[in-house]
Amino acid sequence: MRILIKLKLVKSKGISLNYNYPCSAAIYNLLRFGSSEFSEFLHSTGYKLEGKTYKLFSYALRFTPERIENGVASIKNNFATIYFSTPLPDSFISNLLIGAFTNNLLTINADECISHFMMEQCEIIPDPEFYSKMRFVCLSPLVLSTRKEMNGKLTQHHIEHFEDVNETNRIFLNNLINKYSIINNKDYTGEGLKFKWDEEYLNRVLARNQKPTRKVVVRKPGIAPFNIIGNNIPFFVEGDIELIKTGYDAGFGEKNSLGFGMAVPG
C-alpha cells in the first residue's frame, strides 16, 4: 500500500541533501503517536532473516530545489511531497496516519539545518497493474551492496551501474526473496526474476557528463559517519509478478527505511 502526503515548508533555512537519516528519525517519531511499541520494534528490532534486518517500508521525499549551496537546498515554492510504501498497511500506515493527524508536523534536523513541514493533505495511491516484465523509475535511489575484502578486512561495497550484471542481479534477487519470505511467512519457491539497468537512459546521462548515482552521508549518534551510494537509474525486471510486487510494496534493494529504493512503473 502506498500513500502520498503533501507538505508545506513553514520554517527553514534550507534542507541538507543528507536528509535521509534525520527524515527516517522523524518518521519513527510520527509512528510513536500511533503505537510506541510498534515504532520501537521497527526502529530497534525489525524483521530478521539470514542475519539481515528488514523494516519493510520505504519512503521518498520529493521537492524541487530552487538553489543548492554547500549541500543545502532551498525548496522551490516551499512545497514538497513524501511517499510511503509498505506491505504492512494495518500496522505501519494506520500508525503513521495517526501520527500525521495528531502531530501534523514533520521536522527534519539534518546537518544543523532544521526544516519544519506542515502535513496538508494525504492521498492513497492505488496499486498499478503488475506484469511479468516491467520498467521502473526511481523515486529514491536504488541501493545494492555486497561485502568485499579491502586491506585484509571485509567492507561494504556499494554496487554501481558499471559492475557485473550477473552479480548485481543475484544481490537484487536475494534481497527480494528474503522480503517475500518475511511478508508471506514461508519460503520462496518461485522461479525468480531478472534485473537490468535501462542502458539507453544510462548512456544518455553519461553522455551529458552527469552522475547517475547519489551519495548520501549518514550521521548517526555514537558512530562514525558513513556513505551510502544509490543509483538513480530506471531498471527492468522480468519474471515472478509476486516478487515484483514485493519490491514495489517494501522497496527495491537495501536501506529502504532510510529513503532508498522506492520506484514506480514508467
N, C-alpha and C positions, 0 to 999 in steps of 0.2 A: 504494500500500500504506500502511496505517496501523497504528501501534502505540500502545498506551497504557502508560505507566509510572506505577505508584503510588508516591508519595513520602511520606516521613515526615520532618517537620522535627525535627532533632536539636539544633540550636543556632542561636538567632536572637534579636535584639531587635525583630524585625519586618522586613517586606519593603516596600521602596518601591514605589509604584504605577507608577513609571517603571522597572520591571524589565526592559523589553524588550531593550534593547541588552546589558546585562550577562548576561542569560539566554542570548542568542544567543552571546555570547563563551564561556559555559560549555558550550554545545552543541558549538562548534568544538573546545574542549579535549577533550571526550569523543571526538569523531571522530578526533583525533590518536592516540589509543590504538590505533585500528584501522588507520589509514593517515595518516601525517603529510603525505604528498604530496597525497592527496585532500582533506584538511582545508584545506591551504594553497591548493590550486587553487580550492576552493569559496569560501573566505573572500576571497582576493585577486583572483581572475580571474572565476570563474563562467562562465555560458553567455551569449554575447553575440549580439544580433540588433538591427539597425536602431539602433545606438548605445545600446542599453539592455542592462542586465545582469540575468540571472535566476539565482537559486540553486536553483530547482526543489525547494524543500521549504518546508513551513510547520509551525508548531507553535502550540500553545495551552496556556498554563499556567493551570490552573483551581484555585481554592480559595475557601472561604467565609470572608470577613473576620469576625472577632469584633468588632473595632472598628477605626476608621480615625482617626488623629490626625496632622495636618500631613503628609498624603500618605503615611503609613506604616501598613500594615495588620498587625494580629496575625491569625494564621491559626487559625481555629476547629479544635479537636481536633488541631492540628499535622499534619493530613493534606492533601495536595494531589495532583493528577494532572497529568501533562503528556502531551499528544497530539502525535504526529509523523505527518506525511503527506508522501509523495514518490512520483513516478513512477519513481524510481531505486532500487529496493529492494536490488539486489545491491551497489551502492556505498555509498549512504547508510545504509540500515537495518543492513546487516551490520557496517559500521564503527562505527555508533552502539552497537549491542548489544555489540560487543567492548569499547568504552569503558565502557559501563554495568556490565558484569560484571567488568571489570578494576579500575575505579576505585571503582565503587559509591557515588560521592558527587557530587552536583551542588551547586556553590557559586555563589551569586548575590551579587555585591557591587554594590549599587545605592544611590547617594546615601549612601555611608558606612554603609549597613545591610547587614551580611553575614549571609546565611542559608545554612545547610548542610542539604541534604536527602539522606537515605539512599534509594536506589532499592530498593524492597522487592519489587516484582512487575511483570512485563511481560506484556502480552497483545497478540495480533494481532487487529485489528478486521476482520472480513470486509467485503468491499465490499457496498454496498447495491445494490438494483436501480436501474438508471438508466432514466429515461423522458424523452420529448421535452418534457414540461412538469413542472417540479418547484419545490417551495418549499424554501428552505434557511434554517436558523437559524445565526447566527454563534456559533462557539466563541471566536473572537477577532475584533476589529473589522475591518470591510472598509474598505480604504484605496484611494481613487482620486484621481488628481491630473492637472493639466494646467499648462501654462505660460501665465501672463498678465502683461501689461505693467503695472507699477506704478511711477510716478515715473520713467518713462523706462527702466526695467530689467525684464527678464524674470525673474519669480519663480515659485516653485512655489505653486500654488493647490490646496488640498485640496477635493475635491468633497463637498458635503453633500446631505442629502436634499431640500432645497427648490430645488435648481438644475435647470436644463433637463434633462428626462429623455432627450431625444434625444442630447445631448452626453454625459450620463452613460453611456448605452447604448453610444455609439461608443467611449469610453475603455475601458469594461468589456470590450467585444468585441475590440478590438485587442490588449489585454493577453492574452486567452485564445488568440487566433490565433498570436501570437508564441510563446507557450509550447508550443502544439501543434506548430508548425513545428520548434522545437528538439528536442522529445521524439521526434518521428517522423522527423526529418531530411528533411523535404520541405515544400514549400509547401502551404498550406491552400487547398483548392478547394471547400469545402462551402458551405452556404447561411447559415451563421452562426446567431445566436440573438438573442432579445430579452430585455432585463433590465428589471425594475421593482421598486421597493420595495413591501413589504407595507403599503399605505396604511392599512388598518384597524388594524394593530398600531401604526403610527406615530401615528395620530390618538389612540389611547388613551394612549400615552406622553406626547404633548404636552398632552393634556387634564389630566394629573396634574402638569403643570409639571416633568416630568422631562426630562433631556437624552438624546437618542438617539445622542449621539456621545461619544467618549472622546478626550481629548487626552493625549498622552504626550510628555514631554520627553526627547530623546535627547542624551546627553552622550558624545561620542567624544573620545579624547585628541587634542589638537592642533588641534581646530576648535571654532568657537563652537557652543553648544547650539542645537538647533532643535526645533521642534514637529512632531508628526505627529497629524493628526486622522482618526480612524476612525469608521465608522458601525456602531452596534450595533443593526442593524435587519434582520429577516428579509427575504428577497427572493425573487422569482420569476424563473426562467429558462425560456425556451421556444424550442426549436429543435434544433440538432445535438447528439445524445447524446454524440458524441466530444468536443465542446468542453465539455460539462457535466462529463464525467468528467475532462477535463484540469484544470478548476478544482477539482474535488474532490481530485484527487491532488496537484497542485502548489500549490494555494491560489488563491483568487479575488482579483483586484485586485493591489495592489502591497505591497511591504515584507513579503512573506511570511516571509522568513528572520528578520525582527525580531519575529515572533509576531503577524502580522496575516493576515486573510483565510481562516482555516480555518472551514469550515462543514459542517453535517450536514443531511441531509434531515429535514424536520419540518413 
